[in-house]
C-alpha cells in the first residue's frame, strides 16, 4: 500500500501543483472573507432598515390611535382605502395594554411573546427610564418577528398605555439566505474556474523551466554551449535562462581552454621528449667512444632542463589562471624593485650590447606580492633584451597614475607585427622567429595572469622595426610611504 501511494505523493510535491494550490487557497480565503463580510453587512443593512420601518410604523400608530373617555380607539376613515390598508398592516402584529399589563386589544391569533405581563411591565419601566422605545425579536407560528414597543399617555386622564407592534422577518431572512446560497454557488464556480486557469498558467510559466531541464540533460562534453531561447517576457524565468546560458557559455569556454591547454602541452612536451629519445637511441646504437656518449648525455640533459622549465612554467600558469597562485600582498616600493632588477640585468644587457636604464627612481608605493611582481618585471625585461638588436636600448620605470600605479617597459627592438598583437598573451603563442630558443610562449601569458590576479591590466603598443612598449596598470591599494619604512640603500 505504501508503494502505491508514492506516485500520488510525487504529484502533490510538484512545483506546478504547489503554485496552483497556493494561488487557489489564497483566492479561496479572500473570497470567503469577502462572503462573510458581505453577509454581515447585508444583515446589518437589513436590521437597520427594519428598525427604520418599525419607527415609521410606530409613528403612524400614534397618529391613528386616540383616547376617548380614558380608552384608546383607532381613528380611521373607512372610505379611504389606503388609510384602511395602512391600519390593517399595523394591526397584523400588535398589542395594546393598560399600565398594569392587562391587554385591551391585540392581533388575532395572539402572539405569546407580545402578551407576557412581566415583560410588558419591565419594558414600560425601561421606556420610562430611557425615554426610548424598546426593540426585540420574538417567535410566533414558527416565524421570527421584530417588535418595537413604546408608551402612549392619555393626557386627559393621566394614564399610560403600552403599545407594541411588529413585522415579520421572513422576507429579510430569505434575502440573506438567498445571498448566502448565491455566494456559495459563485464561490464554487469561481474556485473551479480559477483552479483550471491557475493550473494552466502555472504549467505555461514552468514551461521555460522544462526547457532548462531538457537543456541540462542534453549537455555533454561535445555540446557544452547549449543555449535556450528567451521568452521575451523579461521576468524571473528569462533571467534564469540568461544565467543558464551564461553558465553554459562559461563552461564551454573553460572546457575549450582545457582542451587547448592539453593540446598545447602535448605539442610542447613532445618536441623535447622526441629529441631526448632520439639522442639516447643514437648514443645507444652508434656511440663507440666515451666522448660520443658524453655528448649525447649533455644534449639530453639540456632538453631535460628545457622540459623541466616548461613543466614549472605550466604549473605556475595553471595556478595563476585558476586563482590558486599564492598571493602575499604587502606595501612595496615598486620603483625600488625595478631598480634592483635593472641592476641585476645589467650584465646580460652588456652581453647583448643593449643599453638598459631606469626612467625614474622616485618611490612609488602599492600593495602587491613582491615575488609575483619580480616575475612580471623579470619576464618583461628578459623579453625586451631578447628581442632588441645590438646598439639598442631598453627602459623601465614606475609612476603614479591617479589611484593606480603604472609600470612601463619599452625597447627599441624588432617590434611585434600588428596582426600578432591580439594573441601575444595567449598560452604558447610565439611570433614567428627563426630562432626557436627564444622562448616557450608562456612568459607573457604568465605576466597577464599575475597582473589580472592583482586586479590590474596590461597593455602593449608595438610596431615592426620600431620597438615595443608594455604598460602595466596596478591598483595602488592603501599603501602610503609614511606607513612603511623606507629601505636605505
N, C-alpha and C positions, 0 to 999 in steps of 0.2 A: 504493500500500500504506500509505503514511504517513497519508493522509486516512481510510482505512477504520478505522484503529485509534483515531481520536480519540474516537468515542462510548464505546469501552471505557475509555479513559483518563479520560474525564469521569466515568464511573460510579465508578471506583476513587477518585476525588478527592472524591466526595460526603461530606458530614458524616455521613450515616446509615451509609455503608459503613465510614468510619473508626471511628465509635463502636462499631459491631457487631464489626468485626475486632479492634479493640483489646481489647474485653472477651473475645472468643473466644481471642485469643492469650494474654492473662493467665491465663484459665482453663486453657488447654492446658498452659501452663508449670507452673501449680500442680499439675494432675493428673499431669503427667509426673514432677515431683519427688516427689509422693506415691507414684506407682508405683515409682520407683527406690528410694526409702527403704523402702517396704513390702517390695519384693523382697529387699533387703539384710537387712532384719530377719528375714524368713522364712528366708532361707539361714542366718543366724546362729543362729536358734532350732533349725532342723533339725540344724545341725552340733553344737550344744551337746547336743541330745537324743541324737544318735548317739554322742557321746563318753560320755555318761552310761550309755547301754546297753552300750557296749563295756567300760566299767569294771565294770558289773554282771556281764557275761558272763565277764570275766577273773577276777572274784572267785568266780563259780560254777565256772570251770575249776579254780581252785586247790582247790576243795572236792572235785571229782571225781577229780583226778589225784593219785596216791600213788606212793611209791617202794618197791620190794621187790628186795633183793639188788642194789642200785645201779642198777635200771632203773625207769623210770616205767610206770605202768599205770592204766587207767581203773577206778575203783571205782563200780559202779552196781548197783542191784537190778533184775534182769531182770523181776521180777514187778510192778514199779511202772512203769506205762505213762507217767505224767507225767515221771518221772525219766528214763526211756528217751528220751522225746521231747526233753527238755532237753539231754541229752548228744548226741542226734542233731543238734540245732541248733548246738551248739558244734563238732561235727566237720565241719560243712558247709564251712567255710573255716578251716583251722588248720594248724600245723606245730609239731613238737617236735624240737629238735636238741640234741646234746651241746655241751659248752663249746668244741669245735673246729669247730662249724658243720656237723657231719655229721647229716643228717636221720635221725631214729629213727621218726617216724610223721607222717603228714600227710594232708590231704584228697585225694580222688581224683575227677577228674583233678588233678594237681598244678598250682599257680599258680607261674609262673616268678618272679614278684616275691617270693614267700614263701621260695624256696629258694636265693637268691643268698648264697653263703658269705661273701663280703666284706661284704655288707650286714649279715648276721647278726652277724658278729664286731664290726663297728663299732657296732651298736646295743647289743650286750652291754657294750662298754666305756662307752658313753654312759649306760646304765642303772646301771652300777656307780658312775659318777661322780656322777650326778644323783639317784640313788635314786628315779627316777620312770619310769613306763612311757613308751614311745615310740609315738606315733600317726602314721600315714602313710596315703596313698591309693595303691592300685595298680590296674592294669587287667588283667583276665583274661577271656577269652572275650567281648571287646567290652563288658564291664561293669566299672564302677568300683566298687572295694571300699575301705572304710575299715578299716584294720588296726591293732590295738593289740598291742604286743609287750612282754614282760617276762622276768624271770629267776626260776626256781624253784630252790631249793637242796635237795639230798639231804643232810640233816643227818647221817645215819649214815656216809656215805662222803665228805662234804665236797665234793661235786661239783655244779657249776652246770649247769642245763638251760635252754635258750632256748625260750620258748613264744610263739606268736603266733596270734591268731585275728581274723577279720574278718567284716564283714556287708556285704551288697550295698547300694549307694546308689541303685539303680534306682528304687525306690519314692519315695524322698525327692526325687530329681531330677524324677520325674514330677509330684510335688506342686508343685515350684517352676515347672516348665514349664506346668502347668495353671493356676497362679496368674497367670503372665505372659500366657497366652493369654486367660484370662477378663478380665484387666485391660485388655488391648488391645481386646477386644470392648466392654467397658464404656466405655473412653476414646473409642472411635469413636462409640458411640451417644450418649454424653454430649455430645460436641462437636457432633454433628449436631443434637441436641435444643436445645442452648444456642445454636447458630447461628440456628435458627428463632426461638427466644424473644428473643434479643438483636436480631435484625433487626426483629421485630415491636415490641419495646419501644422501640428507637431511633426507629422510624417514628412510634410513638404519642407519644413525648416531643417529637419535632420537628414534630408537627402544629401546635403553637402557633406555631412559627417560620414555618410556611407561612401561617398566618393573618396574622402580622405582614407577611410578604412581600406577600400579596394586598392588605392594607390600604394598604401603602406604594404599591403600583401603582395603587390606586384613588384616591389623594389627588390632587385637582385644586384649582384656585382656588375652586371652589364647594363642595368637600367637605373642607375642611381639618380639620374637627372629628371625623374618623372615630375611633371608639372600638372597641377589641377586648374581647370578653367574657373575663373571667378564668376560669381552670380551677378555682380554689378550692384548689389544692394548696399555695399559699404557698411556692413554691420559686423557683429562679432564673428559670425561664421566666415565672412570674407577675410577678416583679419586673421582668423585661424588658418585659412587657406594660404594667405600670404606668408604666414610664419612657416607653414609646412613646405611651401615652395622654396622659401629661402633656406630652410634646413636641408632640403633635397639638393639645392644648388651648392651649399657649402660641403655636403657630403661628397658630391660628385667632384668638386674641386679638390677636396682633401685626398680622395682616392686616386684622382688623376695625378696629383703631386706624388703620392706614394708610388704609383706605377712608374712615373717618370723618374723618380728618385732611384727606384730599383733598377730601372734600365740604365740610367747614367752610372750608377755604382758598378753594375755588372760590366759595362763597357770600360770604365776606368780601371777596374781591377784586372780585367782580362789581359790588358796590354803588358803590365809588369809581370804578371804570373806567366804569361806565354814566353816573355823574354827570359825569365829565370829558368823555366823548364827547358827552353832551347839551349841556353848556355850550359846548364848542367848535363843535358844529354850529349852535347858536343864534347864536353870535357870527359864524360864517362866513356864515350865510344872512340874518341880520336886522340885525346891527350896522351902523350908518351913521355913527357918531361914534367918535372916538378913546376917549372915556371908556367907552363900552359895551364896546369890545374890551379895554380895560384891566381893567374889572370882571370880564369873562369869564375873562381870563388869571389874575387874582388868585384867583378862585374855583377855577379848575383847579389852581393851584399849592397851594392848601390841601388839595384832595383828593389831589394827588400826595404832599404831605408826610404825610398820613394813611396813604396807601398805602405809603410808604417806612417809616414807623414800624411798620406791620403786618408788612411783609416782614422787617424787622430783628427784631421780636419773635418771629416764626415761626422764624427761623433760630436764635436763642438757645434757644427752647423745644425745637426739634428736637435741638440739640446736647446739651441737658441731659437729655432723655429717652433718648437713645441712648448716654449716657456719654461723649460727645465734648467736653463742656464743659471748657475748660482750667481746671485747679484748681492753685492755688499756695498750699498751706496753710502758715501761719506763726502763731506766737503773737501774739494780738491782744487788746487790752483792748476787749471788746465794749461795755462801758459808755461808754468814751470815744468809740467810733464812733457810738453812739446820740446822745451829747451833741452831737457835731459836726453830725449830720444834723438833729437837733431845732432847732439854731440856724439851719441853712440853710432850714428850713421855717417859720421864724417869720414871714417876710414874707407868703407865701401864706396862712398861718393868720390873720394880722391882716386880710388882704384878705377872708377868709371870715367874719371876726368870730368866730373859734373860738380858745379858749384851749389852747395846746399846751405841755405840760410834761413833764419827765423825773422819774420817781418816785424814782430812786436814782442816785447818782453814784459809788458805791464801785467800785473797779477789779474787774472780773470777766474773767479770762483764759481763753482757749480757742484751740484750733488750728483756724483756718478760713481760707478765701480771702477777703481783705478786699474785693476788687472784687465778688464774688458776694454777700457779706453786705450790702454797701452797697445792692445791688439789692433784696435782701429787705426791708430796713428802709425803703428809699425807696418801694417798692410798697405796703407796709402803711401807712405814714404818708400817702401820697397818697390811698389808698382811704379812710382814716379821715377825712381832711379833706373829701374829695369828697362823702361821704355824711353829714356832720354839719351840722345846721342852725345858723343864726346864734345866738350866745349859748351854744353847746355847748362841750364840752371833748374833748381828745384827750390821752391819757397814754401814755408809752413808758418802759420800764425793763428792766433786766437784773439777774438774781440767780443765785446758786449754788443748785443743786438736787441735792445729793449729788455723784455723779460726772458730772453734766450741768450745762448752763447753760440757764437759762430766759429767753427774750426775750418780753416781753408788750407788745402794742399794743392799747389799748382806747379806746373812744369812747362818746359819748352820742348817737350818730346815729340814723338811721332804723331800724337793725337789719335782720336778714335773716329772712324767714318760715321757720318750721321745716321746711316741705316742700322748701325750696331748699337747706338746709344740706348734704345729702349730695352735691350737684352743684357746689358753688361752686368746687372745684378742678379741674373738667373744663375742657378747652380750649373757648374761645368761649362758655362758659356765662355768661349775664348774667341777673341778677334783673330781671324786667320793670320798666322805668323809662321815664317819658315823655321823658326827655332822652337821645337816642341818642349824645350826645357824651361820656357819662360813662365810656366805656371800650370796649375791644375784646373783653373777656372772656378775656384771656390773662395778665393780671398775676398772679392768684392761682395759676393752673396753673404759671406760671414759678417763683413762690415755692416751691410744693410740690416742684417738681423739684430746685431748688437745695438745699432742706433735705434731701431724700432723698439727693442726691449727697454730702452731708456726714455721712450716717449718722444723721440726726435725724428728727424727726416734727413735724408741725404740727397744732394742734387749734383749733377755733373754737367759741365759745359766743355765741349771739345770740338776741334776741327782738325782734319787730317793735315799733318805737317806743321801745325801751329801750336801744339801742346794741349793740355787738359787742365781743368780746374774742378776739383772736388770740394763741395761745400757741405758741412755737417752742421745742422742746427739742433741744439740740445736745450731742454728747459733748464734754467739756472737753478730752480728749486729755492729753498730757504737759506742757502749758504750765503754768508756775508764775510768779508775779510776780517771784520772785528770779532767774529765768533770763533775763528780758527787761528791758532798761532802760525805766523809766517815762518817757514823754514829758512834758516840762514844758510847761505852758500859758503 
